[in-house]
């Protein structure tokens, strides 16, 4: 039935739902094509979780049709959809993993290198057989936006050969969905266009993903992968989780990339970031520094600011720094604060700073709210 499913022989297509039906092939395909009029459903009906649909090829996967893995109408969570291949194209795909009475499921895209762009490219048909013509795989930003309305979207990459498992955002992504977007790159992750989530969904950006920790709480490999922001990422009323094995950088340019939301930064190396609002920053690399700039105010939140004997410079340009929760713990590293609006400690008990040196410049003053105390443990203290 070509209008139901169009796929090359020996494709790795797995279907499962409450009724447990499986279709697979002994050998994975090198090329899998799932046409725009094709459809697969692994939906629960009244009760139960949605099933799994996996469209896979060891070489090239082109998945353009309709895939559904929805939870039951009375009870159950959304299912799992994966589209994977060395070269992956998903232009126009429709994926639904919603659940009327439970949590939405996940759509996972898993190529080697991926470019999120406004178009789909790098391949074409020759004698009815699709032939890849280049790398990276391209995923349409419009398709990510459309499918975020139906559930969480996850893009992971695993490097092989000359493909290092990179992710590049080359087209803007904007969504009012409450579902999360996760970009997990085994190599570098570069954000050249804005990512703007306004509906409460969280944003995860991971460079140097270890590929084994899963997607729920991904870990990184020390010294591998740089997260570079050449444009802004925003999560309105929700969280941005930014992790990198090597470093996190807001690159200089006409518009320097900025984090906005509740921002959690963690790196195995240097962090040099511009952000707006509440944040925490952890660098585990020995002697690696943290530099945070902000056109407005900075507010720390748990777990605070931590380095492995690295220096920290905090630079709220037009306002101050508020210590809301979490310590500042730098070992033998030094803390430099340049805050025209001063430093306020709002903790319910004692705000804590531990560093080899603490320096507050002439524009910085100290203030307390909620009768909070400030504890500074340091070898050298420089006050304005």
N, C-alpha and C positions, 0 to 999 in steps of 0.2 A: 504494500500500500504506500506508494511514493508520497502521498500527501500527508501521511502520518509520520514517517521517518525516512530520511535519506542519508545513508551512511555507508562508507566503503566497507567491504568485507574485512574481517579480522580487526574491527574496531573494538576498543575496550569500553563497552557501554554497560553499566551496571544499574539495574533498577531494583529498588526494594521499598516496600511499604508494609502495612500491617498484614497484608496478605502474602508477603514474602515471596515475591517472584524475582528471579535473577536471570539476567541474560548476559553472557560474557563470551569471550573468544579465547582460544588457547594461546594465541600470539597477539601481542599488542600491534595496532596498526601503525604504520609510518605516517599515514594521512587519514584524517577523519573529517567528513563534511556533514554537517547537520543543517539542512537547508532552511530558508526563511518560512516555508510552509509546513515544516515538520513540527511535531509536538509530542511531548512525553509527559505523563502525569504519574506521580507517586504520592497522591494525596490520601490522607486518612479521610474517612467519611463522617462519622458522628463522634467517635472517641479514638484517641491515639495520636501519636506523633507522625508528622510527615516522613516520607521515606528518603532515600538517597538516589540521586541521579548523577552519574559521572560520565562525561564525554571526554575521551582521552585519546591522544596519539603520542607515540614516541617522537614523531617528527612535527607535522603540522596539523593543528585543529582549527577548523572554521565552523563556529557554532552560531547560527543566526536565527534559530527557531524559538519555539515556546517550550519552557520547562517549568513544571509546577511540582512542588513538594510541600503542600500545605497541611497544617494541623487540622484535627477534627473540629467540626462545628460546635460540639459540646465540651470537648476537653482535648488537650494535647498541644504540643509545640510544633513549630515549623521544622521542616527537614533540612537536608543538606544537598546543595548542588555544586558540582565541581566541573569546570572546563579547563583542561590542561593540555599543554603541548609545548614543544621547543619554540615553534612559531604559533602564536595564538591570535585569532581574529574573532571578535564577537559583535560586530556592527549590527545594531538593530535587534539583538537578542532580548527576549522577555523572560524574566525569571521571577517566580513567586514562591516565597517561603513563609508566608504569613500564617498566623494562627488566631482564630476568633477568640479563643479562651486561654491562650498561653503565650509563650515568647516566640517571636519570629525566629526563623532559621537563618542560614548563612549561604551566600553564593561565594565560592572560592575560585579565583582565577590564578593559574599556576604556570606561567611561561618561564623561560630562562631570563631574558631581558625584556622589559616592557616599557613602552612609551605611551603615556596617556595623552591622547591628542584629539583633534577635532575630526579626524578622518581615520579610515582603516586602510592599511597598505601592506606592502611586502608579500605579494603573491598573486597568482592568477591561474586560470585553467589552461591546460594544453591537452587537447584530445580527451576532454572530460575528466582529466586528472589535475588536481590542484598542485602547483609546484611553487614552493617558497622561493622568494627571490632576494631575501635579505633579512637582516636582524636590526633592531629589535622587533618583537611583536608589538602591535599597536592595538590599544583598547580605546574605544570612543568615550570621552568624558560624558557625553549625553547619555550613553547607555548606563554608565555608573550612576548618574543622577536619577534616571528613570527607575532603575532596579533598587535604589536605596529606599524607595517608597514601599517596597515589598519585603524588606529584610536587610540584615547586615550584609555588607559587601567587603570581601577580603581579597587582596591581591598579594600573592607571595611569589618570590622568584628564587630559583636555585641555579647557580652558575654551573656551566659545563664548557670545557674548552676555552675558546676565546670569549664566550659569553660569561660575564662575571656576576650575573644575577642582579643587574641594576634596575632601578625604577626611576623614570623621569616624568614629571608632571609638566606637559607642554601645552595644555589647554585648561582654562579655568574649570573648577568643579564647584557647583553651588547646589545646596540641598536644604530643604526645610523639613526633612524627615527626622524622626526621633531615633532612627537606627544608626548604628556606628559604621564608620569607614576605617579600614585598616590597610595600610601599605607597608608590607614587610619585605625588605630587599636583603638578599644574602650579601650583595655588594653595596654600592653607593646608592643613596636616595637623594635626588635633586628636585626641588620644587621651583620651577621657573614661572608658573602661573598660580594664581590665588586658589586656595581651598577654603570655602566659606560654608560652614554648617550652622544653620539658624534654628533648627527644630529641636535641639537638645541631644542630638547624637554625638557620641564621643569620636575623636580622631586619634588614631595611632599611627605614628611615623617611625619606622625602625630601619636603620641601616646597619649591616653586619649581623643580620638575623642568623641564629645558629642552626635553623631549619629543623631542630629536633624538639624544641621546647613547646611547640604548638603555637596556636594563634590567640589563645585566651590570655596568656601572660607571657609574651615572647621575651626570650633572652638574647643577648648578643655575644659575639666572640671578641675578646679583647684585642684591640689593634686592627680590627677589620671593619671597614665601612664608615663613610662620612655622610652625615646628613647636612645638606646645604640648602638654605632658604634664600632664594633670590626674589621671592614674593611672599606675601603674607598668608598665614593660615589662621583661621578664626573658628572658634567653637563657642557660640553664644550661649552662656549659661551652662556649659558643659566642659569637658576636660580635653586637653591635648596631651597625649603621652608621646614624648619624643625621646628615642633611645638610639645610641650609636656606639659601635665598638671602638671607633677611632676618634671621632670628634663631631661636634655640632657647631655649625657656622651660619650666622646671618650675613650673607655676602654683601659687600659694598656695591652700590650702584645708584641709579637715579632714585629708586625706591628700595631701601634695604628691607630684606625679608623680616617680618615681625610675627611673633607668636601672640595670639590673643585668646583669652579664656582662662580656665584653671590649668596652668601649664606645669607639667612635671618633666624636668629635663634630667637625663641620666646618660653619662658618657664614660667610655674607657679612656678618653683623652681630654683634650681641651674643649671648653665650651665658650663660645663668643657669640652671644645672642642678644637680639633686641626683642623686647616683649612688653606687653601692656597688661598690668593687673597682678593677680595672685600667682605665685610660682614657688617651686622648689627646684634645687639644682644639686646634683651629685656627680662628682668626677672621681672615678676609682683609680685612674692612672697615677703612678707615683710622680709627684711634682707638677702634675697638670693643673693649669689655671682655669678659673672661671671669670668671665667678664660679662656683666649684664648691664645693658643700657635700656632706657625707657624714656619716651617723650613726656610721660606723666609720672605717676607714683608707682612705687614697687611695694608689694606686700608679700612677705614670706608665709608659707603654709607648710604643714608637716609633709615630708620629714626634714624640712629646713634646707640649709646649705652645708654641704660636706665635701671636703677634698682629702686626698691622700698626701698631705703636706704641700699642697699647691696654693698659690696666691689667689685671692678673690678681689675683684674691683666691681663695685656697685655704683651705677651712674644714673640715677633718676634725674633727667635734665631739668625739668621745670617744677619738680615737687620733691617729696621726701620718701623715706623708707619706713615701713611699718612692720615690726616683728610680731606677726599674729600667732604663729605656732611653729614648733620645731627649732632646734638649736642652730647656731652657726659654729661649726666645728672644723677647723682647718689644720689641726696638728701644729707643725712648725711654720705653716704658711702665714702670710700676712693678709689682713683685711684693710682695704682702702675704700672709704666712703666719701662720695662727692654728691651731697644732697642739699640743694638750695632750700628745700622744705623741711630739712632736719630729719632726725631719726626718732620715731615714736615706738614705744614698746607697749603693746596692748594685751600681752598674754595675761591670763587669769592669775598666774602665779609669777614665776621669775623667767624673764627672757635671758638666754644664755649665749655668750660669745666666748669661744676658746680659740686662740690663735697665737702664733709666735710674735706677731705684732699687729697693732690696731691703730689706724690713722684716720682721723676725721678732719677734713679740710675746713677752711675758714667759713664756708657757707653753711656748715652743718651744725645744728643745735640738737639738744636732747630733750625729750618730753615723755611723760608717762600718762597712760589712761588706765582706768579700772584699778588704780593704786598698785600697778604692777611694779616689780623690782627689775633691775638690770644687773646681771652678773657678767663681768668681763675678766677673763683669766688670760694674761698675756705677759710676755717678757718686756715689751715696749708699748707704751700708750701715748699717742700724740693727739692732743685735743686742740680745738680751735682757740 
